[in-house]
Amino acid sequence: NAGVTQTPKFRVLKTGQSMTLLCAQDMNHEYMYWYRQDPGMGLRLIHYSVGEGTTAKGEVPDGYNVSRLKKQNFLLGLESAAPSQTSVYFCASKYRPFDQPQHFGDGTRLSIL
Amino acid sequence: SQQGEEDPQALSIQEGENATMNCSYKTSINNLQWYRQNSGRGLVHLILIRSNEREKHSGRLRVTLDTSKKSSSLLITASRAADTASYFCATVVNDYKLSFGAGTTVTVRA
């Protein structure tokens, strides 16, 4: 079982460049999430999706866009990268019920110069 | 804003000792979950406790929940070097969103 797979694992961008982070899950989970993790701040929710074709904003959505065209994939886009977006990005997925845990990928470490 | 806040921020213990960390939260919850994060890895789910439960055990883990005080604690007994990690509590209010605290970093010394 692959679980939740994130690509790429590392990336360095220049300010103003764009890129897409890919998250793929093979557990048939309905819900998928993108978080960013910064030192001392825990995980902050960027965007989430409760099903194919649906997305919603989390706590810190500015500067990011997402798409979920297929149930197993959740894409996070940075249209014009800024140094403040330097972070570790985590994707997670879960089944719908309240008492189901989230399953996480191993993260994408993104540096913006 | 973060719902849960862990205390202490960091904890250093000797192998074989117990480690206790606490989580406080602000609003009513459906359940509370604890996760572990090893360096350079994603979070891994450890244990879930529902709002109508007061205590739960899983192996060397013991979790308590006091909804009147809006707090939870995670106890790791007989710690091992492999328990060195960051631990996060996450509160669940609805079926789609978890709110994570900033975490407790635990170092187990050999």
Interface residues (C-beta under 8 A of the other chain):
Chain A: V4 Y31 Y35 G40 M41 G42 L43 L45 Y48 V50 G58 E59 F90 A92 R96 P97 F98 D99 P101 Q102 H103 F104 G105 D106 G107
Chain B: S1 Q2 N30 N31 Q33 G40 R41 G42 L43 V44 H45 L48 R50 F88 A90 V92 N94 D95 Y96 K97 L98 F100 G101 A102 G103
